[in-house]
Amino acid sequence: MLGRSWSRGPPMHNTSPLYAPLLGDAGVQALFSGAAQAKHMVAFERALTAAMARAGLVERAAAGRADAALAAFRPDLAALGAGSLADGVPVPALVRALRAAAPDAEAAAAVHVGATSQDVLDTSLALTLDRLYPLLLARLSDVLDAMRALEARDGAAALMGRTRMQAALPILVGDRLAAWRAPLSDLAAEGPRRRAESARLQFAGPVGTRAPDQVSADMATALGLGHGPGWHTDRRILTRTGAWLSEVSGALGKLGQDVALMAAAGEAALAGGGRSSAMPHKQNPVDAEVLVTLARFNAVQIGGLHQALVHEQERSGAAWTLEWMILPAMAEASGTALTTAARLLGRLTRLGDAAA
């Protein structure tokens, strides 16, 4: 059971067959899956061995033999999951398996030189985030395109503006669409910077004091990551990613809340929607409600992610483990929110006062 849950990614309710179609995101789950993480971990070890050989810190021929073995290596995810149970992290089990796969003792000794488990796992996460941002930004672009289409169709339609949920002054549908679009446009522009910030190599050594050097520069180049000081206990890279994710889902939650209220007031018409088991005449705005749920879910997780800023001394086991639980769930919630929002916008057959 341990190996199966570890191999498919974080154990979230979104993987339940009852709720995954509504709340889950297979694309994001694949990025955080055990298979994807193990692939990144092996890529780290290959980059490390090659960079150490180029720097003359391990024998080149031995490093070459080690790399050939690592290139052919296929991790046993259940064994790595058992290693997590035994050691708190899967890296010691992985390193043992990699060294056992090497053709000789000299090649085995060229594996995992100078690195620590946190270097491997943090770099694996950096590689994951480097792939997550383009996925979410592409979906965000789809949402913005859908909003522009609604603007072209219904932007000039009349709508009652409401403050504190009470009728205020007349506005246009375009005014409300602009309010939905503005934060999402800002987040789309901000995304590439957040991606570059989070996609950074971690190679700071056992106690996080290793300074950047040619070895780490070579590794970063090989892995396609940024290069800079270690971030063993400075976890702002992850809280900033979490903030971006929560702001995306939050902006979409505002959209969902507005659509639900507009549908109740006859100011929006939806094709499709949720049916009631007891009241066949009802059409529930399920997609809109899901956007509100996902926004609130991520808002709750932000506090937990900020708890992980408290990395005591040179490494925290507790705070580090908390990140593994929270950040993938936030990423999935934002991914689901983006696909749900695009679907919802496509189902809006009318925006504006029906009598206008």
Phi, psi and omega per residue, in radians:
M1 nan -0.737 -3.141
L2 -1.043 -0.849 -3.116
G3 -1.084 -0.684 -3.110
R4 -1.159 -0.783 -3.111
S5 -1.181 -0.664 3.137
W6 -1.147 -0.654 -3.035
S7 -1.259 -0.441 -3.089
R8 -1.681 0.002 3.067
G9 1.942 -2.900 -3.060
P10 -1.115 2.416 -3.081
P11 -1.354 1.530 -3.094
M12 -1.959 2.719 3.089
H13 -1.094 -0.367 -3.117
N14 -1.100 -0.291 3.129
T15 -1.513 -0.104 3.102
S16 -1.114 2.365 3.109
P17 -1.090 -0.326 3.117
L18 -1.324 -0.574 -2.997
Y19 -2.119 -0.219 -3.100
A20 -0.987 -0.714 3.125
P21 -1.087 -0.463 -3.115
L22 -1.574 -0.749 -2.972
L23 -1.995 -0.257 -3.038
G24 -1.556 2.913 3.120
D25 -2.498 1.751 -3.066
A26 -1.085 -0.608 -3.139
G27 -1.122 -0.775 3.114
V28 -1.240 -0.697 3.106
Q29 -1.014 -0.678 -3.135
A30 -1.106 -0.640 3.138
L31 -1.148 -0.592 -3.108
F32 -1.714 0.099 -3.085
S33 -1.140 2.795 3.083
G34 -1.031 -0.688 3.138
A35 -1.083 -0.761 3.140
A36 -1.170 -0.727 -3.135
Q37 -1.145 -0.729 3.118
A38 -1.099 -0.670 3.100
K39 -1.070 -0.769 3.115
H40 -1.141 -0.664 3.136
M41 -1.100 -0.752 3.102
V42 -1.157 -0.667 3.098
A43 -1.066 -0.690 3.069
F44 -1.034 -0.845 -3.086
E45 -1.118 -0.659 3.102
R46 -1.158 -0.761 3.121
A47 -1.109 -0.675 3.132
L48 -1.130 -0.855 -3.124
T49 -1.054 -0.762 -3.139
A50 -1.142 -0.733 -3.133
A51 -1.179 -0.677 3.092
M52 -1.109 -0.661 3.110
A53 -1.159 -0.752 3.133
R54 -1.113 -0.546 3.123
A55 -1.448 -0.043 -3.138
G56 1.351 0.319 -3.094
L57 -1.641 -0.280 2.941
V58 -2.349 2.737 -3.066
E59 -1.221 2.290 -2.994
R60 -1.066 -0.787 -3.106
A61 -1.118 -0.715 3.105
A62 -1.126 -0.706 3.112
A63 -1.107 -0.669 3.108
G64 -1.110 -0.723 3.114
R65 -1.178 -0.659 3.100
A66 -1.121 -0.758 -3.111
D67 -1.105 -0.680 3.106
A68 -1.069 -0.693 3.117
A69 -1.194 -0.705 -3.136
L70 -1.186 -0.598 3.128
A71 -1.110 -0.566 -3.121
A72 -1.617 -0.074 -3.032
F73 -1.242 2.390 3.056
R74 -2.141 1.930 -3.035
P75 -1.185 2.549 3.011
D76 -1.605 1.797 -3.028
L77 -1.134 -0.617 3.104
A78 -1.128 -0.693 3.115
A79 -1.150 -0.662 3.094
L80 -1.177 -0.649 3.064
G81 -1.104 -0.703 3.072
A82 -1.119 -0.611 3.079
G83 -1.123 -0.649 3.076
S84 -1.086 -0.706 3.118
L85 -1.120 -0.669 -3.102
A86 -1.344 -0.682 -2.957
D87 -2.036 -0.102 -3.095
G88 1.527 -0.279 3.107
V89 -2.554 2.705 -3.130
P90 -1.467 -0.099 -2.979
V91 -1.170 -0.792 3.116
P92 -0.982 -0.718 3.101
A93 -1.125 -0.683 3.118
L94 -1.126 -0.802 -3.110
V95 -1.103 -0.712 3.090
R96 -1.048 -0.747 -3.132
A97 -1.175 -0.689 3.128
L98 -1.135 -0.759 3.136
R99 -1.184 -0.623 3.103
A100 -1.166 -0.494 3.133
A101 -1.385 -0.264 -3.134
A102 -1.171 2.600 -3.045
P103 -1.315 -0.274 -3.111
D104 -2.781 2.990 -3.065
A105 -1.125 -0.659 -3.133
E106 -1.148 -0.712 3.099
A107 -1.155 -0.708 3.116
A108 -1.082 -0.646 -3.122
A109 -1.228 -0.269 3.131
A110 -1.494 -0.012 -3.100
V111 -1.680 2.341 3.010
H112 1.119 0.679 -3.120
V113 -1.423 2.122 3.042
G114 1.414 -0.018 -3.087
A115 -1.790 2.890 3.050
T116 -2.236 2.918 -3.082
S117 -0.982 -0.676 -3.098
Q118 -1.143 -0.626 3.076
D119 -1.004 -0.773 -3.084
V120 -1.165 -0.858 -3.052
L121 -1.264 -0.674 3.107
D122 -1.162 -0.682 3.090
T123 -1.166 -0.665 3.062
S124 -1.030 -0.734 3.104
L125 -1.146 -0.706 3.111
A126 -1.050 -0.720 3.092
L127 -1.131 -0.628 3.102
T128 -1.149 -0.808 3.141
L129 -1.140 -0.573 3.092
D130 -1.074 -0.480 3.107
R131 -1.637 -0.437 -3.122
L132 -1.211 -0.805 -3.059
Y133 -1.002 -0.839 3.121
P134 -1.040 -0.645 3.113
L135 -1.071 -0.845 -3.097
L136 -1.257 -0.631 3.133
L137 -1.161 -0.620 3.080
A138 -1.120 -0.706 3.113
R139 -1.196 -0.664 3.099
L140 -1.096 -0.659 3.072
S141 -1.080 -0.678 3.096
D142 -1.101 -0.709 3.125
V143 -1.115 -0.768 3.135
L144 -1.127 -0.654 3.071
D145 -1.092 -0.723 3.132
A146 -1.126 -0.647 3.096
M147 -1.152 -0.701 3.115
R148 -1.118 -0.641 3.097
A149 -1.124 -0.715 3.097
L150 -1.164 -0.640 3.097
E151 -1.065 -0.769 3.137
A152 -1.124 -0.607 -3.079
R153 -1.466 -0.815 -2.953
D154 -2.119 0.050 -3.006
G155 -1.005 -0.560 -3.103
A156 -1.520 -0.006 -3.110
A157 -1.261 2.623 -3.128
A158 -1.355 2.607 -3.141
L159 -2.668 2.512 3.061
M160 -1.458 2.129 3.024
G161 -1.281 2.505 -3.106
R162 -2.283 2.336 3.004
T163 -2.108 2.353 -3.062
R164 0.953 0.598 3.087
M165 1.147 0.318 3.088
Q166 -2.034 2.584 3.117
A167 -0.991 2.321 -3.081
A168 -2.088 -1.559 3.119
L169 -2.358 2.672 3.122
P170 -1.108 2.499 3.032
I171 -2.376 -3.084 3.033
L172 -1.865 2.719 3.036
V173 -0.967 -0.632 3.122
G174 -1.039 -0.549 3.111
D175 -1.153 -0.734 3.135
R176 -1.242 -0.683 3.076
L177 -1.048 -0.665 3.120
A178 -1.108 -0.663 3.109
A179 -1.166 -0.623 3.072
W180 -1.197 -0.700 -2.975
R181 -1.341 -0.603 -2.980
A182 -0.986 -0.921 -3.124
P183 -1.144 -0.591 -3.133
L184 -1.212 -0.634 3.067
S185 -1.119 -0.728 3.100
D186 -1.087 -0.743 -3.133
L187 -1.173 -0.611 3.071
A188 -1.113 -0.697 3.118
A189 -1.222 -0.565 -3.107
E190 -1.383 -0.430 -3.028
G191 -0.941 -0.846 -3.130
P192 -1.033 -0.614 3.106
R193 -1.196 -0.725 3.096
R194 -1.116 -0.679 3.101
R195 -1.056 -0.846 -3.124
A196 -1.076 -0.639 -3.139
E197 -1.190 -0.672 -3.045
S198 -1.490 -0.399 -3.093
A199 -1.524 1.212 -3.044
R200 -2.245 2.292 3.126
L201 -0.985 2.487 2.947
Q202 -1.984 1.985 3.050
F203 -2.605 1.251 -3.068
A204 -1.884 -0.012 3.034
G205 1.444 -3.104 -2.979
P206 -0.992 -0.632 -3.137
V207 -2.089 0.323 3.016
G208 1.323 0.289 -3.042
T209 -1.829 -0.040 -3.123
R210 -1.183 2.228 -3.128
A211 -1.448 2.667 3.062
P212 -1.023 2.434 -3.136
D213 -2.606 -2.955 -3.095
Q214 -1.150 -0.572 3.113
V215 -1.080 -0.867 -3.121
S216 -1.199 -0.589 3.082
A217 -1.103 -0.746 3.104
D218 -1.111 -0.732 3.128
M219 -1.088 -0.784 -3.129
A220 -1.056 -0.739 3.125
T221 -1.104 -0.780 -3.122
A222 -1.091 -0.609 -3.084
L223 -1.610 -0.121 -3.112
G224 1.268 0.567 -3.092
L225 -2.017 2.860 3.031
G226 -1.263 2.838 -3.068
H227 -2.239 2.299 3.130
G228 -3.101 -2.937 3.137
P229 -1.060 2.711 3.096
G230 -1.161 2.759 -3.125
W231 -2.279 0.679 -3.119
H232 -0.945 -0.763 -3.100
T233 -2.050 -0.046 3.072
D234 -1.737 1.651 -2.970
R235 -1.705 0.347 -3.134
R236 -1.119 -0.449 3.039
I237 -0.921 -0.757 -3.060
L238 -1.407 -0.638 3.123
T239 -1.208 -0.549 3.091
R240 -1.231 -0.653 3.021
T241 -1.096 -0.781 3.114
G242 -1.057 -0.686 3.119
A243 -1.115 -0.732 3.120
W244 -1.090 -0.776 3.124
L245 -1.066 -0.759 -3.114
S246 -1.213 -0.599 3.111
E247 -1.216 -0.632 3.053
V248 -1.090 -0.932 -3.111
S249 -1.149 -0.563 3.113
G250 -1.165 -0.749 3.105
A251 -1.109 -0.662 3.099
L252 -1.252 -0.543 3.063
G253 -1.122 -0.662 3.073
K254 -1.090 -0.756 3.078
L255 -1.011 -0.837 -3.116
G256 -1.084 -0.721 3.135
Q257 -1.119 -0.731 3.123
D258 -1.104 -0.771 -3.121
V259 -1.104 -0.709 3.114
A260 -1.063 -0.749 3.127
L261 -1.201 -0.686 3.127
M262 -1.136 -0.683 3.105
A263 -1.108 -0.701 3.128
A264 -1.142 -0.545 -3.111
A265 -1.602 0.066 -3.113
G266 1.330 0.292 -3.115
E267 -1.680 -0.002 3.095
A268 -2.596 2.517 3.072
A269 -2.139 2.364 -3.068
L270 -2.068 2.412 2.961
A271 -1.595 2.308 -3.077
G272 1.358 -3.032 -3.121
G273 2.331 -2.988 -3.040
G274 -1.660 2.347 3.095
R275 -1.649 2.644 3.106
S276 -1.635 2.467 3.090
S277 -1.289 -0.356 -3.075
A278 -1.934 -0.404 -3.047
M279 -2.244 1.575 -3.041
P280 -1.073 -0.364 -3.112
H281 -1.325 -0.244 -3.046
K282 -1.449 2.602 3.006
Q283 -2.315 1.744 -3.038
N284 -1.387 2.405 3.141
P285 -1.392 1.194 -2.981
V286 -1.069 -0.818 -3.117
D287 -1.031 -0.727 3.122
A288 -1.097 -0.734 3.135
E289 -1.153 -0.678 3.120
V290 -1.080 -0.660 3.101
L291 -1.066 -0.696 3.101
V292 -1.149 -0.761 3.136
T293 -1.041 -0.826 -3.098
L294 -1.153 -0.639 3.081
A295 -1.100 -0.750 -3.136
R296 -1.221 -0.624 3.093
F297 -1.044 -0.874 -3.117
N298 -1.165 -0.597 3.098
A299 -1.064 -0.658 3.100
V300 -1.183 -0.689 -3.080
Q301 -1.187 -0.466 -3.120
I302 -0.979 -0.735 3.125
G303 -1.081 -0.725 3.110
G304 -1.136 -0.711 -3.139
L305 -1.133 -0.648 3.086
H306 -1.212 -0.428 3.006
Q307 -1.065 -0.543 -3.118
A308 -1.300 -0.078 2.997
L309 -1.188 -0.364 -3.088
V310 -1.516 1.344 3.068
H311 -1.614 1.763 -3.052
E312 -1.174 2.389 3.094
Q313 0.934 -2.297 -3.016
E314 -1.630 -0.121 3.018
R315 -2.983 2.455 3.063
S316 -1.996 2.255 3.003
G317 -1.323 -0.734 -3.060
A318 -1.198 -0.870 -3.113
A319 -1.129 -0.696 -3.136
W320 -1.083 -0.812 3.131
T321 -1.094 -0.635 3.119
L322 -1.053 -0.673 3.093
E323 -1.029 -0.729 -3.103
W324 -1.077 -0.543 -3.124
M325 -1.398 -0.668 -2.940
I326 -1.568 -0.843 -2.984
L327 -1.103 -0.752 3.085
P328 -1.067 -0.657 3.134
A329 -1.144 -0.682 3.101
M330 -1.140 -0.728 3.130
A331 -1.076 -0.740 -3.140
E332 -1.166 -0.707 3.128
A333 -1.067 -0.731 3.134
S334 -1.204 -0.683 3.093
G335 -1.083 -0.784 3.103
T336 -1.109 -0.702 3.141
A337 -1.063 -0.700 -3.118
L338 -1.164 -0.771 3.120
T339 -1.194 -0.636 3.115
T340 -1.151 -0.734 -3.140
A341 -1.111 -0.754 3.124
A342 -1.075 -0.700 3.121
R343 -1.157 -0.753 3.138
L344 -1.071 -0.823 -3.126
L345 -1.078 -0.628 3.110
G346 -1.221 -0.351 -3.119
R347 -1.627 -0.076 3.138
L348 -1.362 1.871 -3.131
T349 -1.522 -0.282 3.086
R350 -2.736 2.420 2.957
L351 -2.203 2.353 -3.135
G352 2.119 2.894 -3.122
D353 -1.096 2.241 -3.091
A354 -1.090 -0.547 -3.075
A355 -1.462 -0.195 -3.040
A356 -1.332 nan nan
